[in-house]
């Protein structure tokens, strides 16, 4: 029997008016600090009132989320969600593109957390904003804020078709643009906000344009939501005189509750005591329901804060809604999540800027950025090399994972030259060696050699340079691929795992080098499979040997 409570319309309730009055200083000066002056309930009420004009649409979306969550193969409970199965296309894809693009690209400084840090005196972003933006109008520099960067975000050279072609040329199989980051500016046509890319700045639905172009290019379209973190993102502005305190802008800056960040692991949320209202989690659910309805993404990526304990009910309902909605529209959805935001069997685990040191049975994903400093665009950036990224991709695939590779476009919509060059080099390598990557599965072991990676998030750049002794294995049917992670100086590839000493090795009928028409000289001894690479061997970044087993 269905829970009778779920039959009631989903209603977005405003907090009851509080008995105590607003502090006189805040009433007379809307910029005055509110941290410790207004209660969390007062702050949340101001935010709720600021978005109340969208209550009808929000309630419609919540009602639809509730209906669909209970109408389909999945129910909104973990026993049901744990039966989820990832679509085959996602497991075969191996390589996707992530895009962090928004108003935070305008200052082109620090990173995508600039909007938060610009409200922290002493931080570089605070200094940068006041030097380059706020002081241009000295009448009241403190009244200037992130909202004033929005008109400077114009996307005047944005070409979704050109982007999609670049992604296709890179060898990527799916693309995940950020629909909304922590800053609260919707990079899509939201019917729940005034602060959107359609109503301000570029005044065009860039997400819809990307969706159309990406699908037309034959790639899979996804999107990401980082809205949950918006609950606390601008809390620094409440400690100083700033526009974050002005109720007039609450619909942009959100409640900006004080963030009681958990100590230790940056993603550990069990000990995060930040104030989260049910109104906030319901609004989060409505916005993500809207994204699914409007854009029908095949992948929905969430950042870490949906793992906060107060989000669990809303996350459960969204997962059931999305999976059922996708099934009703002829596809299987993918939810990328971090840590314990979902049960590990209920979606795809994502390790931010991290890898694994062993094969994981359930398909997983790494997301990392081409940039070393930021997820969004910044000037004078440094970047990972194509060699590093190709080898990272190979290692991830050998352990049953995907690589979601991010870049940050400029505010005018152009792609930095360094990013373009890297993506095209990766595409050129995959054009030759993609047979050893796409639609493969892990072998009985992931590889051999002295170079190991540190497991877990935020360790991807800790890996030492690979050597000619390092190999990673993938397989497709009975065919085994041995991918050499560096060119041997003597042109001899020696794979000890494939020696015949212990009698368990795979006898081979043929050995080929992908991208070469030369007949290879090879021998399988007790110690190793030894292959002499031809003079025309293309192993600038890595090379792939195709090994056909003997049928005898």
C-alpha positions as CSV (number, residue, x, y, z in Angstrom):
1,X,0.0,0.0,0.0
2,X,1.3,3.5,-0.9
3,X,2.0,5.9,1.9
4,X,-1.2,8.1,2.2
5,X,1.0,11.1,2.9
6,X,2.4,10.9,-0.6
7,X,-1.1,11.4,-2.0
8,X,-1.2,14.9,-0.8
9,X,0.0,17.7,-3.1
10,X,3.5,18.8,-2.5
11,X,3.4,22.2,-1.0
12,X,6.2,24.7,-0.5
13,X,5.5,26.3,2.9
14,X,6.8,29.6,4.0
15,X,8.1,29.6,7.6
16,X,5.6,31.1,10.0
17,X,6.3,34.7,10.9
18,X,8.6,35.0,13.8
19,X,7.7,36.8,16.9
20,X,10.8,38.8,17.3
21,X,11.6,41.8,15.2
22,X,14.4,42.3,12.8
23,X,17.4,44.1,14.2
24,X,17.2,47.9,13.7
25,X,20.6,48.1,12.0
26,X,19.5,45.7,9.3
27,X,16.3,47.6,8.8
28,X,17.9,50.9,8.4
29,X,20.9,49.7,6.4
30,X,20.1,46.7,4.1
31,X,23.9,46.0,3.7
32,X,24.6,45.7,7.4
33,X,26.1,42.4,8.6
34,X,23.4,39.9,9.6
35,X,25.6,37.0,10.9
36,X,24.6,36.6,14.5
37,X,21.9,39.3,14.1
38,X,19.2,37.4,12.2
39,X,18.4,33.9,13.2
40,X,18.6,31.0,10.6
41,X,14.8,31.0,10.5
42,X,14.6,34.7,9.7
43,X,17.2,34.3,7.0
44,X,15.5,31.4,5.5
45,X,12.2,33.2,5.5
46,X,13.7,36.1,3.6
47,X,14.9,33.7,0.9
48,X,11.5,31.9,0.8
49,X,9.7,35.2,0.3
50,X,12.1,36.2,-2.4
51,X,11.1,33.2,-4.5
52,X,7.5,33.0,-3.5
53,X,6.3,34.3,-6.9
54,X,7.3,30.9,-8.3
55,X,5.3,28.9,-5.7
56,X,2.7,27.6,-8.2
57,X,5.3,26.3,-10.6
58,X,7.4,24.8,-7.8
59,X,4.4,23.0,-6.4
60,X,3.5,21.6,-9.8
61,X,7.0,20.3,-10.2
62,X,7.0,18.7,-6.7
63,X,3.6,17.1,-7.4
64,X,5.0,15.7,-10.6
65,X,8.2,14.4,-8.9
66,X,6.1,12.7,-6.3
67,X,3.8,11.1,-8.9
68,X,6.6,9.9,-11.1
69,X,8.7,8.6,-8.2
70,X,5.9,6.2,-7.4
71,X,5.0,5.3,-11.0
72,X,7.5,3.1,-12.7
73,X,10.0,0.3,-12.1
74,X,11.7,2.1,-9.2
75,X,10.2,3.1,-5.9
76,X,11.5,5.9,-3.7
77,X,13.2,3.6,-1.2
78,X,16.7,2.2,-1.1
79,X,15.7,-1.4,-1.4
80,X,14.2,-0.6,-4.8
81,X,16.9,1.9,-5.8
82,X,19.6,-0.7,-5.2
83,X,18.2,-2.8,-8.1
84,X,19.3,0.0,-10.6
85,X,21.5,-1.1,-13.5
86,X,23.7,1.3,-15.5
87,X,23.1,1.5,-19.2
88,X,25.5,-0.3,-21.4
89,X,26.3,2.8,-23.5
90,X,27.7,4.5,-20.4
91,X,29.9,1.6,-19.5
92,X,31.2,1.5,-23.1
93,X,31.7,5.3,-23.4
94,X,34.8,5.6,-21.2
95,X,35.4,9.3,-21.9
96,X,33.2,12.3,-21.4
97,X,33.5,16.1,-21.3
98,X,32.6,18.3,-18.3
99,X,32.0,22.0,-18.7
100,X,32.2,24.6,-15.9
101,X,30.9,27.9,-17.5
102,X,29.1,30.8,-15.9
103,X,29.4,34.3,-14.4
104,X,32.3,33.1,-12.3
105,X,34.4,33.1,-15.6
106,X,34.1,36.9,-15.9
107,X,36.8,37.9,-13.4
108,X,39.0,35.0,-14.8
109,X,40.7,34.8,-11.4
110,X,41.4,32.3,-8.7
111,X,38.8,29.6,-9.5
112,X,35.0,28.8,-9.6
113,X,34.7,29.6,-5.9
114,X,35.5,33.2,-6.6
115,X,31.8,34.2,-5.9
116,X,32.2,32.9,-2.4
117,X,35.7,34.1,-1.7
118,X,35.1,37.7,-2.9
119,X,33.1,38.2,0.3
120,X,36.0,37.2,2.5
121,X,38.2,40.2,3.3
122,X,41.8,39.2,3.0
123,X,41.1,36.7,0.3
124,X,42.6,37.2,-3.1
125,X,39.2,37.2,-4.7
126,X,38.0,40.0,-2.4
127,X,41.0,42.1,-3.4
128,X,40.6,41.3,-7.1
129,X,36.9,42.2,-7.1
130,X,37.4,45.6,-5.3
131,X,40.3,46.5,-7.6
132,X,38.7,45.6,-10.9
133,X,35.0,45.9,-10.4
134,X,33.7,47.5,-7.2
135,X,36.0,50.6,-7.1
136,X,34.9,51.7,-10.6
137,X,31.9,53.2,-8.8
138,X,33.2,54.7,-5.6
139,X,29.8,56.0,-4.4
140,X,29.2,52.8,-2.5
141,X,31.7,50.1,-3.3
142,X,30.3,47.8,-0.6
143,X,26.9,47.8,-2.4
144,X,28.6,46.1,-5.4
145,X,28.6,42.3,-5.5
146,X,28.5,39.2,-7.6
147,X,25.2,40.4,-9.2
148,X,27.2,43.2,-10.8
149,X,29.3,40.7,-12.8
150,X,26.2,39.2,-14.5
151,X,26.0,41.9,-17.3
152,X,29.6,41.3,-18.1
153,X,28.8,37.6,-18.9
154,X,27.7,37.9,-22.6
155,X,28.7,34.7,-24.4
156,X,28.8,36.7,-27.5
157,X,31.0,34.2,-29.4
158,X,29.4,31.0,-28.1
159,X,28.8,28.5,-30.8
160,X,27.2,25.3,-29.6
161,X,27.7,23.5,-32.9
162,X,31.5,24.3,-32.9
163,X,31.8,23.1,-29.3
164,X,30.0,19.8,-30.1
165,X,32.3,19.2,-33.1
166,X,35.3,19.7,-30.9
167,X,34.0,17.3,-28.3
168,X,33.3,14.7,-31.1
169,X,36.8,15.2,-32.4
170,X,38.2,14.7,-28.9
171,X,36.8,11.2,-28.8
172,X,34.4,11.9,-26.0
173,X,31.2,10.0,-26.0
174,X,29.1,12.1,-23.6
175,X,29.0,15.7,-22.5
176,X,28.0,17.2,-19.1
177,X,27.6,21.0,-18.9
178,X,27.0,22.6,-15.5
179,X,23.4,23.7,-15.4
180,X,23.9,25.6,-12.1
181,X,26.9,26.0,-9.9
182,X,27.1,27.0,-6.3
183,X,26.8,30.7,-7.3
184,X,23.0,30.3,-7.9
185,X,23.0,31.6,-11.4
186,X,21.0,29.3,-13.6
187,X,22.7,28.4,-16.9
188,X,19.4,27.3,-18.4
189,X,15.8,28.6,-18.8
190,X,14.5,28.1,-15.3
191,X,10.9,28.9,-14.5
192,X,11.9,29.1,-10.8
193,X,14.3,32.0,-10.9
194,X,14.9,35.6,-12.1
195,X,18.6,35.0,-12.2
196,X,19.1,33.0,-15.4
197,X,21.1,33.0,-18.6
198,X,17.9,33.6,-20.5
199,X,16.7,36.6,-18.5
200,X,20.1,38.2,-18.0
201,X,23.6,38.3,-19.5
202,X,23.6,36.4,-22.8
203,X,19.8,36.2,-22.8
204,X,19.8,32.8,-24.5
205,X,19.3,29.3,-23.4
206,X,22.8,28.1,-23.8
207,X,22.0,24.7,-22.2
208,X,19.2,24.0,-24.8
209,X,21.6,25.0,-27.6
210,X,24.2,22.6,-26.3
211,X,21.7,19.8,-25.8
212,X,20.6,20.1,-29.4
213,X,24.1,20.4,-30.9
214,X,25.6,17.6,-28.7
215,X,22.8,15.1,-29.6
216,X,23.0,16.1,-33.3
217,X,26.7,15.2,-33.2
218,X,25.8,11.7,-32.0
219,X,27.0,12.2,-28.5
220,X,25.1,11.6,-25.2
221,X,23.9,14.7,-23.3
222,X,24.0,15.1,-19.6
223,X,24.0,18.0,-17.1
224,X,25.2,18.7,-13.6
225,X,23.6,20.5,-10.6
226,X,25.6,22.0,-7.8
227,X,22.6,23.9,-6.3
228,X,22.7,22.1,-2.9
229,X,25.8,24.0,-1.9
230,X,24.2,27.3,-2.6
231,X,22.5,27.0,0.8
232,X,25.7,28.3,2.4
233,X,27.9,29.5,-0.4
234,X,27.7,33.3,0.3
235,X,27.8,33.1,4.1
236,X,30.9,35.3,4.1
237,X,28.8,38.2,2.9
238,X,26.7,38.0,6.1
239,X,29.8,38.8,8.3
240,X,30.6,42.1,6.5
241,X,28.7,45.0,5.0
242,X,27.6,43.6,1.6
243,X,24.7,43.1,-0.8
244,X,24.3,39.5,0.5
245,X,22.5,40.9,3.5
246,X,20.0,42.8,1.4
247,X,16.7,40.9,1.2
248,X,16.2,42.5,-2.3
249,X,18.8,40.0,-3.6
250,X,18.0,37.0,-1.6
251,X,16.7,35.2,-4.6
252,X,20.2,35.3,-6.1
253,X,22.3,34.8,-2.9
254,X,20.0,32.3,-1.3
255,X,19.8,31.9,2.5
256,X,23.6,32.0,2.8
257,X,23.5,30.1,6.0
258,X,26.7,29.9,8.1
259,X,28.6,26.9,6.9
260,X,29.7,24.6,9.7
261,X,32.1,22.6,7.5
262,X,33.0,19.2,8.8
263,X,36.6,18.9,9.9
264,X,39.0,16.5,8.1
265,X,37.9,15.0,4.8
266,X,36.4,17.9,2.8
267,X,33.6,15.5,1.7
268,X,32.7,14.1,5.0
269,X,29.2,15.3,5.9
270,X,28.2,13.3,9.0
271,X,29.6,16.1,11.1
272,X,28.4,19.1,9.1
273,X,25.9,21.0,11.2
274,X,24.9,23.7,8.6
275,X,21.3,24.8,8.9
276,X,19.2,23.3,6.1
277,X,15.4,23.9,5.9
278,X,12.9,21.5,4.3
279,X,11.9,24.4,2.1
280,X,15.5,24.4,0.7
281,X,15.6,20.7,0.0
282,X,12.1,20.8,-1.6
283,X,13.2,23.7,-3.8
284,X,16.3,21.7,-4.8
285,X,14.1,18.8,-5.8
286,X,11.8,21.1,-7.8
287,X,14.7,22.6,-9.7
288,X,16.3,19.3,-10.6
289,X,12.9,17.9,-11.6
290,X,12.6,21.0,-13.9
291,X,16.0,20.2,-15.5
292,X,15.0,16.6,-16.2
293,X,11.6,17.7,-17.7
294,X,13.1,20.4,-19.9
295,X,16.3,18.8,-21.1
296,X,15.9,15.0,-20.6
297,X,19.5,14.4,-19.7
298,X,21.0,10.9,-19.9
299,X,23.4,11.7,-17.1
300,X,22.8,13.9,-14.0
301,X,25.9,14.7,-12.0
302,X,25.7,16.0,-8.4
303,X,28.4,17.6,-6.3
304,X,29.1,16.3,-2.8
305,X,26.7,18.3,-0.6
306,X,23.6,16.3,-1.6
307,X,25.1,13.8,0.9
308,X,24.2,16.1,3.8
309,X,21.8,14.2,6.1
310,X,19.0,16.8,5.6
311,X,19.0,16.0,1.8
312,X,18.4,12.3,2.1
313,X,14.7,12.2,1.6
314,X,14.8,14.6,-1.3
315,X,17.6,12.7,-2.9
316,X,15.7,9.4,-2.6
317,X,12.7,11.0,-4.3
318,X,14.7,12.5,-7.1
319,X,16.5,9.3,-7.9
320,X,13.2,7.4,-8.1
321,X,11.6,10.2,-10.1
322,X,14.5,10.5,-12.6
323,X,15.0,6.7,-13.2
324,X,11.2,6.3,-13.7
325,X,11.0,9.4,-15.9
326,X,13.9,8.2,-18.1
327,X,12.3,4.7,-18.4
328,X,9.0,6.3,-19.4
329,X,10.8,8.2,-22.1
330,X,12.8,5.3,-23.5
331,X,16.2,5.6,-21.9
332,X,18.1,4.7,-18.7
333,X,19.3,7.6,-16.7
334,X,22.7,7.8,-14.9
335,X,23.2,9.6,-11.6
336,X,26.9,10.4,-10.8
337,X,27.4,11.0,-7.1
338,X,30.2,11.2,-4.5
339,X,30.9,9.5,-1.3
340,X,27.7,8.3,0.4
341,X,25.2,10.6,-1.3
342,X,23.4,7.5,-2.7
343,X,23.7,3.9,-1.9
344,X,26.6,2.6,-4.0
345,X,24.4,0.3,-5.9
346,X,21.9,3.0,-6.8
347,X,24.0,5.1,-9.2
348,X,27.6,5.7,-10.3
349,X,30.3,6.6,-7.8
350,X,32.4,9.5,-8.8
351,X,35.9,10.2,-7.4
352,X,36.7,13.9,-7.9
353,X,40.3,14.4,-9.1
354,X,41.0,10.8,-8.0
355,X,41.6,7.2,-9.2
356,X,41.6,3.7,-7.9
357,X,44.4,1.3,-7.2
358,X,42.4,-1.9,-8.1
359,X,39.5,-3.0,-10.4
360,X,36.1,-2.1,-9.0
361,X,33.3,-4.4,-10.0
362,X,30.7,-1.7,-10.2
363,X,31.4,0.8,-13.0
364,X,32.7,4.1,-11.6
365,X,33.9,7.5,-12.8
366,X,36.7,10.0,-12.2
367,X,36.1,13.7,-12.9
368,X,39.1,16.0,-13.2
369,X,40.0,19.2,-14.9
370,X,42.4,19.9,-17.7
371,X,43.3,23.0,-15.6
372,X,45.5,22.5,-12.6
373,X,44.1,25.5,-10.8
374,X,40.4,25.6,-11.5
375,X,37.3,24.1,-12.9
376,X,36.2,27.4,-14.5
377,X,38.2,29.7,-16.7
378,X,41.1,31.7,-15.3
379,X,43.8,33.7,-17.0
380,X,47.4,32.6,-16.9
381,X,46.3,29.0,-16.1
382,X,48.5,25.9,-16.2
383,X,47.2,22.7,-17.7
384,X,47.7,18.9,-17.6
385,X,49.5,17.6,-20.7
386,X,47.8,15.3,-23.3
387,X,50.2,12.6,-22.3
388,X,49.2,12.8,-18.6
389,X,45.5,12.7,-19.5
390,X,45.7,9.9,-22.0
391,X,47.6,7.7,-19.5
392,X,45.1,8.6,-16.8
393,X,42.3,7.6,-19.1
394,X,44.0,4.2,-19.8
395,X,44.6,3.5,-16.1
396,X,41.0,4.4,-15.3
397,X,39.5,2.2,-18.0
398,X,41.7,-0.8,-17.0
399,X,40.0,-0.6,-13.6
400,X,36.4,-0.4,-14.9
401,X,36.0,3.4,-14.9
402,X,35.2,6.4,-17.0
403,X,37.0,9.7,-17.2
404,X,34.9,12.9,-17.2
405,X,37.3,15.6,-18.3
406,X,36.5,19.2,-17.5
407,X,37.4,22.6,-19.0
408,X,36.3,26.1,-18.4
409,X,35.3,28.3,-21.4
410,X,35.9,32.0,-21.5
411,X,33.0,34.3,-20.6
412,X,32.6,35.2,-24.3
413,X,32.0,31.5,-25.1
414,X,35.3,30.7,-26.7
415,X,37.5,27.7,-25.8
416,X,41.0,28.4,-24.6
417,X,43.7,27.4,-27.2
418,X,45.5,25.1,-24.8
419,X,42.2,23.2,-24.1
420,X,41.4,22.8,-27.7
421,X,44.9,21.5,-28.5
422,X,44.8,19.0,-25.7
423,X,41.3,17.7,-26.7
424,X,42.4,17.3,-30.3
425,X,45.5,15.4,-29.3
426,X,43.5,13.1,-27.2
427,X,41.1,12.6,-30.1
428,X,44.0,11.8,-32.4
429,X,45.3,9.1,-30.0
430,X,41.8,7.6,-29.5
431,X,41.3,7.5,-33.3
432,X,44.2,5.1,-33.5
433,X,43.8,3.3,-30.2
434,X,40.2,3.6,-29.3
435,X,39.6,-0.1,-30.1
436,X,41.5,-0.8,-26.8
437,X,39.4,1.7,-24.9
438,X,35.8,1.9,-26.0
439,X,33.4,-1.0,-25.1
440,X,36.1,-2.9,-23.3
441,X,36.0,-4.5,-19.9
442,X,38.7,-5.1,-17.4
443,X,40.9,-8.2,-17.6
444,X,41.7,-10.5,-14.7
445,X,44.2,-7.9,-13.5
446,X,44.4,-4.2,-14.4
447,X,48.1,-4.2,-15.3
448,X,51.7,-4.6,-14.3
449,X,54.7,-2.4,-13.7
450,X,56.3,-0.3,-10.9
451,X,54.0,2.8,-11.1
452,X,51.0,2.8,-8.8
453,X,48.3,5.3,-8.2
454,X,47.0,6.6,-4.9
455,X,43.4,5.6,-4.4
456,X,40.6,8.0,-3.6
457,X,39.6,11.5,-4.4
458,X,42.1,14.4,-4.9
459,X,45.1,12.2,-5.7
460,X,45.2,12.2,-9.5
461,X,48.3,14.3,-9.8
462,X,50.1,12.3,-7.2
463,X,50.9,9.6,-9.7
464,X,54.6,9.4,-10.6
465,X,55.6,9.3,-14.3
466,X,54.9,6.0,-16.0
467,X,57.8,3.9,-17.3
468,X,58.2,1.5,-20.3
469,X,57.7,-1.4,-17.8
470,X,54.1,-0.2,-17.0
471,X,51.2,-1.8,-18.9
472,X,47.5,-1.7,-18.5
473,X,45.1,-4.4,-19.7
474,X,41.6,-4.3,-21.3
475,X,39.6,-6.9,-23.1
476,X,36.9,-7.2,-25.6
477,X,35.4,-10.7,-26.0
478,X,38.4,-13.0,-26.2
479,X,40.8,-10.3,-27.4
480,X,43.2,-8.8,-24.9
481,X,44.8,-5.4,-25.2
482,X,48.1,-4.5,-23.5
483,X,48.6,-0.8,-23.5
484,X,52.2,0.3,-23.0
485,X,52.3,3.5,-20.9
486,X,55.7,4.7,-22.3
487,X,57.9,3.9,-25.3
488,X,60.7,1.4,-24.6
489,X,64.1,2.9,-25.5
490,X,65.2,-0.4,-27.1
491,X,61.9,-0.9,-29.0
492,X,61.2,-4.1,-26.9
493,X,57.9,-4.4,-25.1
494,X,58.2,-7.0,-22.4
495,X,55.0,-8.1,-20.6
496,X,55.8,-10.4,-17.8
497,X,52.2,-11.3,-17.0
498,X,52.0,-13.0,-20.3
499,X,55.1,-15.2,-19.8
500,X,54.5,-19.0,-19.8
501,X,56.4,-19.8,-16.6
502,X,53.5,-20.6,-14.4
503,X,51.4,-22.3,-17.1
504,X,48.4,-20.0,-16.6
505,X,49.4,-17.5,-19.3
506,X,47.3,-17.1,-22.4
507,X,48.9,-18.7,-25.5
508,X,48.8,-16.3,-28.4
509,X,48.1,-16.7,-32.0
510,X,48.7,-13.1,-33.1
511,X,50.1,-9.8,-31.9
512,X,49.3,-6.5,-33.6
513,X,50.1,-2.9,-32.9
514,X,47.1,-0.7,-33.3
515,X,47.7,2.0,-36.0
516,X,50.5,0.0,-37.7
517,X,50.4,-2.3,-40.7
518,X,53.8,-3.7,-40.0
519,X,54.1,-7.4,-39.1
520,X,55.5,-7.7,-35.6
521,X,58.3,-9.9,-34.4
522,X,57.2,-11.4,-31.1
523,X,58.0,-14.4,-28.8
524,X,56.3,-15.8,-25.7
525,X,58.9,-17.1,-23.4
526,X,58.7,-18.4,-19.8
527,X,59.6,-14.9,-18.5
528,X,57.5,-12.6,-20.7
529,X,55.8,-11.8,-24.0
530,X,58.5,-9.9,-25.9
531,X,57.4,-7.7,-28.8
532,X,59.7,-5.8,-31.1
533,X,58.0,-2.5,-32.0
534,X,58.4,-1.3,-35.6
535,X,60.2,1.8,-36.5
536,X,56.9,3.5,-37.3
537,X,55.4,2.7,-33.9
538,X,53.2,5.6,-32.8
539,X,53.8,5.6,-29.1
540,X,54.1,9.3,-28.3
541,X,51.7,9.1,-25.3
542,X,51.0,5.3,-25.1
543,X,50.6,2.4,-27.5
544,X,48.2,-0.5,-27.7
545,X,49.0,-4.1,-28.6
546,X,46.1,-6.3,-29.7
547,X,46.6,-9.9,-28.6
548,X,44.6,-12.7,-30.2
549,X,44.6,-15.9,-28.2
550,X,45.4,-19.3,-29.7
551,X,42.4,-21.6,-30.3
552,X,44.5,-24.7,-29.9
